[in-house]
Amino acid sequence: MAHLAELAGVNVNTAIRIERGQINPTLAVVNAIADVLGVEVIMAIKSNILQQPTQSLDER
């Protein structure tokens, strides 16, 4: 985890808390980690959105 955090330019404690689901990263941090891992953020977001049921603003 320390190596990934270093390569992404993220504090190691922040990376650990993200991994544990204790905090939600900013899009900039997600993008930095994705770059290190060689994945595209857009694909991860897109597939997550497609799996969630949609709600109209009136239902919220």
Secondary structure, DSSP 8 states (H G I E B T S, - for coil): -HHHHHHHT--HHHHHHHHTTSS---HHHHHHHHHHHT--HHHHHHHHHHHS----GGG-
